[in-house]
């Protein structure tokens, strides 16, 4: 229901952002406000002009819950002083919990919580998740994270920016072993697989056939000159990547020898799609490629028509709403590719951005809270 609500509302909510909030728009598909940061600056400006009270450097400590289990406000602290804000409804919109390593270890596991770098917001420390749990909220998929590949400069990584090129190459770990079927694995599955390798690190190489087939994709890679290593031989490529030439040369030779009839039998693992021999110089490579936690995906279960939080018995928690990444947007099930566990389904809402679901769920939660408050006042 929540995904259906998103799809039904996103167009009208974007029009509201453009027409009522008057977000600058130049007709090219992007606002002129300056992507995410610009959007939030504009929303802050508009809210201030409309008399919205905002408290900064203020921490929400806990929800105020009455004897009937209804949320009637929250306790907050500022400059060492704790105070209570009474309200007819509270909307939790504190993002994920990727900024809290202890929570990551407890829910996503020690491997992700300790060994994988974090590129998402460090300020999202799960405060809203904890408050929702204390109120009895049903929480799901807290072990599911958006883990993506990243390059040396913590960019999007080759499995994002080289979407058609990387499947034609091979990934390898510190022991010069292949560990994933590159031709069928998506970016998140590759990132999860790298997390399981020694040192949570890997390398990627491909030959010039891939570059020639997708020259524009190759040329668009950010900071390509600093990140993509190029050489006339595999041994030279290894030296430039500061890894053992013998190990990489042996891997490529064994892989090329196993290629037959559009498949590669090894080494270590079969490759079933986008199979080409690495035999056309110059050769290109990335090292290291690391996995990175962008944000968590699990969270509070909410009613799909109101974004009101649901408890473990399936009942609505009076006065409590949730929006954004704090909501459980991970729909689906775990699955495995060559022994690597990933997540199949929808996180966020299809291929949309976090800003889109923040807009839809945030506005819906606010409308629902106002509607219920108005009913109480009658």
C-alpha positions in Angstrom: 0.0 0.0 0.0 2.8 2.5 0.8 4.4 2.0 -2.5 1.1 2.4 -4.3 0.5 5.6 -2.3 3.9 6.9 -3.3 3.2 6.3 -7.0 -0.2 7.9 -6.8 1.0 11.0 -5.0 4.5 11.8 -6.3 3.4 13.8 -9.3 0.9 16.0 -7.4 3.3 16.4 -4.5 6.1 17.6 -6.9 3.6 20.1 -8.4 2.8 21.3 -4.9 6.5 21.8 -4.3 6.7 23.8 -7.5 3.4 25.8 -7.3 2.7 26.3 -3.6 6.2 26.3 -2.2 7.4 28.0 -5.4 10.6 26.0 -5.7 12.6 27.6 -8.6 12.4 25.5 -11.7 13.9 26.1 -15.1 12.0 23.4 -17.1 15.1 21.2 -17.7 14.1 18.5 -15.2 16.1 20.0 -12.3 15.3 22.8 -9.9 17.5 25.8 -9.9 17.8 25.6 -6.1 20.9 23.5 -6.3 20.0 19.8 -5.8 19.5 18.5 -2.2 21.2 21.2 -0.2 19.6 23.9 -2.3 16.2 22.3 -1.8 16.5 22.2 1.9 17.7 25.9 2.0 14.6 26.9 0.0 12.3 24.9 2.3 13.9 26.5 5.3 13.4 30.0 3.8 9.8 29.2 2.9 9.0 27.7 6.3 10.5 30.7 8.1 8.4 33.1 6.0 5.3 31.2 7.0 6.0 31.4 10.7 7.1 27.9 11.4 9.1 27.6 14.6 12.3 25.7 14.2 14.7 24.7 17.0 18.3 24.0 16.1 21.0 22.5 18.3 18.1 20.7 20.0 18.0 17.0 20.6 14.8 15.0 20.9 15.3 12.7 23.8 12.1 10.6 24.1 8.4 10.6 23.3 5.8 11.6 25.8 3.2 8.8 26.0 0.0 8.9 28.0 -1.7 6.1 29.9 -3.6 5.0 26.8 -0.5 4.6 24.8 -1.0 7.7 22.7 1.9 10.0 21.9 1.2 13.5 23.2 4.6 15.2 22.7 8.3 14.7 23.2 11.1 15.6 25.6 14.0 17.5 24.2 17.2 19.0 25.5 19.1 22.2 24.5 22.1 23.7 26.2 21.9 21.2 29.0 18.2 22.0 29.7 15.5 19.4 29.2 11.9 20.5 28.4 8.7 19.0 27.1 7.0 20.0 23.9 3.3 19.1 24.0 1.7 18.3 20.6 -1.3 16.6 19.2 1.0 14.5 17.1 4.7 13.8 16.5 6.3 13.0 13.1 9.6 11.1 13.3 11.8 12.0 10.4 15.3 11.3 11.6 16.7 9.3 8.7 18.5 6.0 9.1 20.9 4.8 11.7 24.1 4.4 9.6 25.8 6.9 11.8 25.6 4.7 14.9 28.1 1.8 14.6 26.7 0.0 17.6 23.2 -0.1 16.0 24.8 -1.3 12.7 26.6 -4.1 14.4 23.5 -5.1 16.4 21.1 -5.1 13.4 23.2 -5.5 10.2 26.0 -7.6 11.7 29.6 -7.1 12.7 30.9 -7.2 9.1 28.9 -4.3 7.9 29.0 -2.4 11.2 32.8 -2.5 11.7 34.6 -3.3 8.4 32.6 -1.4 5.8 33.2 2.3 5.3 30.3 4.7 5.7 29.5 7.4 3.1 26.0 8.3 4.2 25.2 11.1 6.7 27.0 10.5 10.0 24.3 12.6 11.7 21.7 9.9 11.2 22.2 8.0 14.4 18.8 6.1 14.8 17.2 8.4 17.4 13.9 8.1 15.7 14.2 4.3 15.5 14.8 4.1 19.2 11.9 6.3 20.1 9.6 4.3 17.8 10.7 1.1 19.4 10.0 2.5 22.9 6.5 3.4 21.7 5.9 -0.2 20.6 6.3 0.3 16.9 6.6 -2.7 14.6 10.1 -2.5 13.0 11.1 -4.5 10.0 14.2 -5.2 7.9 16.6 -3.4 10.3 19.4 -5.7 8.9 19.0 -4.4 5.4 21.4 -1.6 4.3 22.1 0.1 1.0 25.7 -1.0 0.4 27.3 0.3 -2.8 30.7 0.2 -4.3 33.0 3.1 -4.0 36.3 4.1 -5.5 39.5 5.6 -3.9 37.8 9.0 -3.6 34.6 7.6 -2.1 32.7 8.3 -5.4 29.9 6.1 -6.8 32.3 3.4 -7.9 32.7 1.5 -11.1 29.6 -0.6 -10.6 27.5 2.5 -10.6 29.2 4.8 -13.2 30.4 2.0 -15.5 27.1 0.2 -15.6 27.8 -1.5 -19.0 31.6 -1.8 -18.8 32.1 -3.5 -15.5 30.2 -6.7 -16.4 32.8 -7.2 -19.2 35.6 -7.2 -16.7 36.6 -9.3 -13.7 36.6 -8.5 -10.0 39.3 -10.1 -7.8 40.3 -10.1 -4.2 43.6 -9.8 -2.4 44.4 -13.5 -3.2 43.7 -12.9 -6.9 40.5 -14.9 -6.8 37.3 -14.1 -8.5 34.3 -14.1 -6.2 31.3 -12.9 -8.1 29.7 -13.6 -11.5 30.3 -10.1 -12.8 27.9 -10.5 -15.8 24.8 -10.9 -13.7 25.6 -9.2 -10.3 24.2 -5.7 -9.7 26.1 -3.0 -7.9 24.7 -3.7 -4.5 25.3 -7.4 -4.8 28.9 -6.7 -5.8 29.3 -4.4 -2.8 28.0 -7.0 -0.5 30.4 -9.6 -2.0 33.4 -7.3 -1.6 32.5 -6.8 2.1 33.0 -10.6 2.5 36.5 -10.6 0.9 39.8 -10.3 2.9 40.1 -6.7 4.0 36.7 -5.8 2.5 38.6 -4.7 -0.6 38.8 -5.8 -4.3 40.1 -4.8 -7.7 38.4 -4.5 -11.1 40.0 -4.8 -14.5 38.7 -4.8 -18.1 40.3 -4.5 -21.5 39.9 -1.9 -24.3 37.1 -3.9 -26.0 34.8 -2.7 -23.1 36.0 0.9 -23.4 35.5 0.9 -27.2 32.0 -0.5 -26.9 31.0 2.1 -24.4 33.3 5.1 -25.0 31.0 7.8 -23.6 30.3 5.9 -20.4 34.1 5.5 -19.9 34.7 9.2 -20.6 32.0 10.3 -18.2 33.6 8.6 -15.1 34.3 11.4 -12.6 38.1 12.0 -12.0 38.8 9.3 -14.5 42.4 10.4 -15.0 43.2 9.9 -11.3 41.1 6.8 -10.7 41.3 4.5 -13.7 44.7 3.0 -14.2 45.7 2.2 -17.8 48.6 0.2 -19.1 49.8 -1.7 -22.1 50.1 -5.1 -20.4 48.5 -6.9 -17.4 51.8 -6.9 -15.6 52.3 -3.2 -16.1 48.7 -2.6 -15.0 49.4 -4.5 -11.8 52.5 -2.5 -11.0 50.6 0.7 -11.5 47.9 -0.6 -9.1 50.6 -1.6 -6.5 49.7 -5.2 -6.6 51.7 -8.4 -7.5 52.1 -8.7 -11.3 52.5 -12.4 -11.1 49.2 -12.9 -9.3 47.2 -10.7 -11.7 48.8 -12.2 -14.8 48.1 -15.7 -13.6 44.5 -14.8 -12.9 43.9 -13.3 -16.4 45.6 -16.2 -18.1 43.5 -18.7 -16.3 40.3 -16.8 -16.9 41.0 -16.3 -20.6 41.8 -20.0 -21.0 38.4 -20.9 -19.4 36.4 -18.8 -21.9 34.4 -20.9 -24.3 31.0 -20.5 -26.0 30.1 -17.3 -24.2 30.9 -18.6 -20.8 33.9 -18.8 -18.5 34.3 -21.7 -16.2 36.6 -20.0 -13.8 38.8 -19.5 -12.0 37.1 -19.9 -8.7 33.6 -19.1 -10.0 31.8 -19.3 -13.4 30.9 -16.3 -15.4 27.7 -16.6 -17.4 27.1 -13.2 -19.2 29.1 -10.5 -20.9 32.0 -12.9 -21.2 35.0 -11.7 -23.2 38.7 -12.6 -23.0 40.8 -9.9 -21.6 43.3 -9.7 -24.5 43.0 -6.3 -26.0 45.3 -3.6 -24.7 45.4 -1.1 -23.3 44.1 -2.6 -20.1 42.1 -0.6 -17.5 41.7 -1.1 -13.8 40.5 0.1 -10.4 42.2 -0.6 -7.1 40.9 -0.6 -4.4 37.2 -0.9 -4.9 35.5 -0.8 -1.5 32.0 -1.4 -0.2 30.3 1.5 1.5 27.2 1.9 3.6 25.0 4.7 2.1 22.1 4.3 4.5 19.9 1.8 6.3 16.7 0.7 4.7 14.6 -0.9 7.5 12.4 1.0 9.9 9.0 1.6 11.3 5.9 0.0 9.7 3.4 2.6 8.8 -0.1 2.7 7.5 0.2 3.2 3.7 -2.7 5.8 3.6 -1.6 8.0 6.5 2.1 7.2 7.4 0.8 6.6 11.0 3.0 4.2 12.8 1.7 0.7 13.4 2.4 -1.4 16.5 3.4 -5.0 16.7 -0.3 -6.0 16.9 -1.1 -4.2 13.7 -2.8 -1.3 15.5 -2.2 2.4 14.8 -0.2 4.2 17.5 -2.2 7.3 18.3 -0.4 10.5 17.7 2.7 8.9 16.1 3.8 9.3 12.4 7.0 8.6 10.5 8.5 9.8 7.3 11.6 9.4 5.1 14.2 6.7 5.6 13.0 6.0 9.2 10.1 4.2 7.5 10.5 0.6 6.4 11.1 1.0 2.6 12.7 -2.4 2.2 10.1 -4.7 0.5 11.2 -8.1 -0.6 13.4 -10.9 0.6 17.1 -11.8 0.9 18.5 -13.7 -2.0 21.9 -15.1 -2.8 24.2 -14.8 -5.8 27.1 -17.2 -5.6 26.8 -17.4 -1.8 26.6 -13.6 -1.4 23.5 -12.4 0.4 21.8 -9.3 -1.0 18.3 -8.0 -1.0 15.8 -8.4 -3.8 12.8 -6.1 -3.9 12.3 -2.4 -3.5 14.2 -0.1 -1.3 13.0 3.5 -1.3 10.3 3.4 -4.0 11.7 1.8 -7.1 14.5 3.8 -8.7 13.7 7.0 -7.0 15.8 9.2 -4.6 15.5 9.7 -0.9 14.2 13.2 -1.5 11.2 11.8 -3.4 10.1 9.6 -0.6 10.8 12.2 2.0 8.5 14.6 0.1 5.7 12.1 -0.3 5.8 10.5 3.1 6.5 13.7 5.0 3.7 15.6 3.4 1.3 12.7 3.9 2.3 12.3 7.6 1.8 16.0 8.2 -1.6 16.0 6.5 -2.7 13.0 8.5 -1.5 14.4 11.8 -3.3 17.7 11.1 -6.5 15.9 10.1 -6.5 13.8 13.3 -5.8 16.8 15.4 -8.7 18.7 13.8 -11.0 15.8 14.7 -9.9 15.9 18.3 -10.6 19.7 18.6 -14.2 19.4 17.4 
